[in-house]
Amino acid sequence: RFSTIMARTSVLVLDETDQLLDMGFRREILKIMDHLPSSNDRQTLLFSATIPDELKQVMKKAMRDDYVEVDCIQDGDDGGSSTQTHIHVKQSHAVIPDVSQYVSSVVRVVKA
């Protein structure tokens, strides 16, 4: 049943892939991909803060040959100094005093 469901999966999403590899999940990622349609028969979305060599190996198996890479901070890969993503992203936090106020608090933050 697992193989049947996976064989019909049309989208693969790998989020924080560099972190998954750092935690030792390479074998599991590849094992799951073995049950999926080929990269030419599915859409793959791969998100990662960094692209180390180990991730490039996974990308070769997971992505189509004509994949598009989007660099959100455009610091390039020219060997120069790297800009950390958090410098470019506005960050904030909210303290929610009680679980019963969770939804209203989230709505308030989103509207702000």
C-alpha angles and dihedrals in degrees: 000000000000092000092048093053093044092048089060095048109120100184131049118192119191111184125187087003095168089057092048089054092047088055091053101255097131094108092048093048091051092045092054091047090054088067095049129086114268118282089256090059099049141044116248124198113189122184124189137153091216135022108217121177093263090057091049088058091053090045091057089059098037103042135062116250090250097052120151121230118209116200107199096192100031097218089144128212099263097124092257125122115305122231115223114235095228090065089065099042122080107230132193140159139210130207111221108203097202138012090238088064095051099104096042090047093051091049090050092051094047092050092049 
